[in-house]
C-alpha cells in the first residue's frame, strides 16, 4: 500500500477517515510486533503509516475547527 497524499485524504468522507485511522493504527501495532521479533523487512512502512495517520488526524481537526467557526 502506498502513502496517501493529502488530496486523496480530502476526497474521503469523515467516517471513512476515522475508519482508516483505526485500521492504520492496528497495522502499525502489527508492524511493531514484527519489528521486535525481527520479521519486519520494510521498516519504511512504519514511518509512512504514522505520517498517513497524522495527515488524516489533521484533516479531521481542520473540519472540526471549521464546524465550530461556522457555528459562531
C-alpha positions in Angstrom: 0.0 0.0 0.0 1.4 3.4 -1.0 1.5 6.5 1.1 -1.7 8.6 0.8 -1.5 12.2 -0.4 -3.5 15.0 1.2 -5.6 15.3 -2.0 -6.6 11.7 -1.6 -7.5 12.1 2.1 -9.6 15.2 1.3 -11.7 13.2 -1.1 -12.7 10.8 1.7 -15.7 11.3 4.0 -15.2 11.9 7.7 -16.3 8.4 8.7 -14.1 6.8 6.1 -11.2 8.8 7.5 -12.0 7.7 11.0 -12.1 4.0 10.0 -8.8 4.4 8.0 -7.2 5.8 11.1 -8.2 2.9 13.2 -7.1 0.4 10.5 -3.8 2.2 10.1 -3.1 2.2 13.9 -3.8 -1.6 14.0 -1.4 -2.1 11.1 1.2 0.0 12.9 0.8 -2.2 16.0 1.3 -5.4 13.9 4.3 -3.9 12.2 5.9 -3.0 15.6 5.5 -6.6 16.8 7.1 -7.8 13.6 9.9 -5.4 14.1 10.6 -6.5 17.6 10.6 -10.2 16.6 12.9 -9.4 13.6 10.4 -10.4 10.9 9.9 -6.9 9.5 11.8 -6.3 6.3 10.3 -3.0 5.1 10.8 -0.6 8.0 9.9 2.4 5.9 6.2 1.2 6.1 6.0 2.2 9.8 7.0 5.8 9.0 4.6 6.0 6.1 1.7 4.8 8.2 2.5 7.2 11.0 2.5 10.1 8.5 -0.8 8.9 6.9 -2.4 8.8 10.4 -1.1 12.3 11.1 -2.5 13.6 7.7 -5.9 12.1 8.5 -6.0 13.5 12.0 -5.0 16.9 10.8 -7.9 16.9 8.3 -10.3 15.8 10.9 -9.1 18.6 13.2 -9.5 21.1 10.4 -13.1 20.0 9.8 -13.9 20.2 13.5 -12.5 23.7 13.7 -14.3 24.8 10.6 -17.6 23.5 12.1 -17.0 25.4 15.3 -16.2 28.6 13.4 -19.2 28.1 11.2 -21.4 27.8 14.3 -20.3 31.2 15.7 
